[in-house]
Structures are given as C-alpha cells and as structure tokens.
Amino acid sequence: MYQSHYTLNEFEVLEISGELDCVTIAENKDKMERIPEKFQQHILCDLSKVTFMDSSGIGALVFLFKRLREQNRKLILAGLNGQPKELTTLLRINRAIPVYNDVYSCIQTSVDSAEQPC
C-alpha cells in the first residue's frame, strides 16, 4: 500500500505509489488495517505517485478515514493527479476527506492557522 513514510510536524506522511486497485488492496489488506495502530498521529497520504485508482482504492481510503475518525484523528489526501484525481472529484471524496494539491500546502495551512491540522 504505502512505499515509505516519514513524520512531518504532527503528520505521519505515507507515500503511496503505483496502482490502488483491487489486486493491490487485497495484497496489502493486513498492512492497511494496521495503519491506525502503527501510527499515532494524523495521517497524510501523499498520492502524487499513484497512477490508477479503482473503487477498491477508494474503499480503502474511506475505511482508513472512518477508523481514524473514531480515534479523533484525521486522514488527509495530497498530490492527487490524473485519473485518481478525476475519480475522487467525481465521487466528491473531498466533502469528507480533506484534499490538498501537495504535502507542503497542507503542512503550510496547518502552520499558518491556529486551528487543527489541515
């Protein structure tokens, strides 16, 4: 699911690349389900290197969003482009999950405001 991660301010940034489709999600189901327990901060998914996303990818993101929300934490998406951006726009994912152009615009927003991150 995610290739690497790093901590930036109050975020765990997960860099995801390749395809978020039914095959990838099925192969990484256990890894994805452990994300809320493995990382204790807000999760920011850098999707700038995701080339394709299907309904399974959307379902995985929504699943993660709901699990984090139960723990009063946030899921933020950043860097969407191409087909993944079109799909998330069509499905209006940004109404539930905050979406930013890139990781640093999200981070800058949280630094500039006194509110909760992003």
Kinemage of the C-alpha trace (Angstrom):
@kinemage 1
@onewidth
@group {chain A} dominant
@subgroup {mainchain}
@vectorlist {calphas} color= white
{ca met a 1} P 0.000 0.000 0.000
{ca tyr a 2} L 2.481 2.656 1.077
{ca gln a 3} L 6.073 2.568 -0.056
{ca ser a 4} L 7.588 4.711 2.661
{ca his a 5} L 6.648 7.081 5.434
{ca tyr a 6} L 8.093 9.960 7.385
{ca thr a 7} L 6.962 12.281 10.139
{ca leu a 8} L 6.419 15.940 9.311
{ca asn a 9} L 5.118 18.189 12.101
{ca glu a 10} L 2.056 16.433 13.533
{ca phe a 11} L 1.570 14.191 10.495
{ca glu a 12} L 2.671 10.723 9.523
{ca val a 13} L 3.126 11.098 5.771
{ca leu a 14} L 2.562 7.866 3.843
{ca glu a 15} L 3.968 7.920 0.316
{ca ile a 16} L 1.834 5.724 -1.900
{ca ser a 17} L 2.795 4.874 -5.472
{ca gly a 18} L 1.609 2.713 -8.326
{ca glu a 19} L -1.941 1.485 -8.584
{ca leu a 20} L -4.566 1.445 -5.841
{ca asp a 21} L -6.735 -1.273 -7.326
{ca cys a 22} L -8.415 -4.456 -6.154
{ca val a 23} L -5.232 -6.519 -6.552
{ca thr a 24} L -3.024 -4.086 -4.604
{ca ile a 25} L -5.603 -3.616 -1.858
{ca ala a 26} L -6.122 -7.389 -1.485
{ca glu a 27} L -2.360 -7.991 -1.298
{ca asn a 28} L -1.908 -5.254 1.330
{ca lys a 29} L -5.098 -5.646 3.365
{ca asp a 30} L -3.302 -6.536 6.623
{ca lys a 31} L -0.791 -3.708 6.217
{ca met a 32} L -3.581 -1.201 5.627
{ca glu a 33} L -5.645 -2.385 8.580
{ca arg a 34} L -2.656 -1.859 10.901
{ca ile a 35} L -2.064 1.776 9.874
{ca pro a 36} L -4.222 3.294 12.660
{ca glu a 37} L -2.383 1.264 15.306
{ca lys a 38} L 1.099 1.635 13.832
{ca phe a 39} L 0.980 5.426 13.511
{ca gln a 40} L -0.284 7.607 16.333
{ca gln a 41} L -0.582 10.995 14.615
{ca his a 42} L -2.778 12.351 11.838
{ca ile a 43} L -2.219 10.516 8.554
{ca leu a 44} L -1.407 12.419 5.378
{ca cys a 45} L -1.402 10.228 2.251
{ca asp a 46} L 0.874 11.539 -0.495
{ca leu a 47} L -0.814 10.154 -3.599
{ca ser a 48} L 1.271 12.089 -6.137
{ca lys a 49} L 2.780 8.847 -7.493
{ca val a 50} L -0.482 6.915 -7.752
{ca thr a 51} L -1.192 6.253 -11.424
{ca phe a 52} L -4.546 4.465 -11.172
{ca met a 53} L -7.278 4.037 -8.577
{ca asp a 54} L -10.462 1.992 -8.685
{ca ser a 55} L -13.368 1.520 -6.293
{ca ser a 56} L -11.223 -0.742 -4.085
{ca gly a 57} L -8.711 2.073 -3.633
{ca ile a 58} L -11.498 4.496 -2.755
{ca gly a 59} L -12.934 1.926 -0.350
{ca ala a 60} L -9.561 1.514 1.368
{ca leu a 61} L -9.210 5.276 1.832
{ca val a 62} L -12.750 5.572 3.202
{ca phe a 63} L -12.100 2.628 5.543
{ca leu a 64} L -8.944 4.324 6.835
{ca phe a 65} L -10.787 7.653 7.165
{ca lys a 66} L -13.503 6.062 9.321
{ca arg a 67} L -11.032 4.202 11.544
{ca leu a 68} L -9.023 7.379 12.176
{ca arg a 69} L -12.143 9.459 12.777
{ca glu a 70} L -13.175 7.015 15.534
{ca gln a 71} L -9.870 7.903 17.232
{ca asn a 72} L -10.348 11.680 16.734
{ca arg a 73} L -7.598 11.741 14.139
{ca lys a 74} L -7.596 12.935 10.565
{ca leu a 75} L -6.873 11.472 7.181
{ca ile a 76} L -5.702 13.992 4.601
{ca leu a 77} L -5.042 13.301 0.933
{ca ala a 78} L -2.456 15.220 -1.071
{ca gly a 79} L -0.971 15.212 -4.551
{ca leu a 80} L -3.815 13.652 -6.485
{ca asn a 81} L -3.446 13.964 -10.253
{ca gly a 82} L -4.679 12.301 -13.440
{ca gln a 83} L -7.237 9.502 -13.175
{ca pro a 84} L -7.123 9.266 -9.348
{ca lys a 85} L -7.927 12.986 -9.085
{ca glu a 86} L -10.766 12.655 -11.594
{ca leu a 87} L -12.240 9.702 -9.677
{ca thr a 88} L -12.067 11.373 -6.260
{ca thr a 89} L -13.563 14.559 -7.722
{ca leu a 90} L -16.368 12.623 -9.422
{ca leu a 91} L -17.163 10.801 -6.172
{ca arg a 92} L -16.835 14.031 -4.152
{ca ile a 93} L -14.401 12.457 -1.721
{ca asn a 94} L -13.213 15.956 -0.760
{ca arg a 95} L -16.518 16.548 1.031
{ca ala a 96} L -15.492 14.051 3.712
{ca ile a 97} L -11.709 13.806 3.414
{ca pro a 98} L -9.608 16.980 3.061
{ca val a 99} L -7.674 17.060 -0.221
{ca tyr a 100} L -4.640 19.293 -0.883
{ca asn a 101} L -2.590 19.900 -4.013
{ca asp a 102} L 0.575 18.664 -2.316
{ca val a 103} L 2.005 17.728 1.067
{ca tyr a 104} L 3.569 21.097 1.699
{ca ser a 105} L 0.404 23.117 1.037
{ca cys a 106} L -1.317 21.020 3.715
{ca ile a 107} L 1.566 21.457 6.140
{ca gln a 108} L 1.740 25.196 5.446
{ca thr a 109} L -2.001 25.529 6.071
{ca ser a 110} L -1.656 23.849 9.469
{ca val a 111} L 1.359 26.007 10.379
{ca asp a 112} L -0.327 29.256 9.310
{ca ser a 113} L -3.553 28.598 11.182
{ca ala a 114} L -4.113 28.140 14.876
{ca glu a 115} L -6.774 25.546 14.118
{ca gln a 116} L -6.480 21.798 13.998
{ca pro a 117} L -4.159 20.441 11.298
{ca cys a 118} L -5.389 20.922 7.746
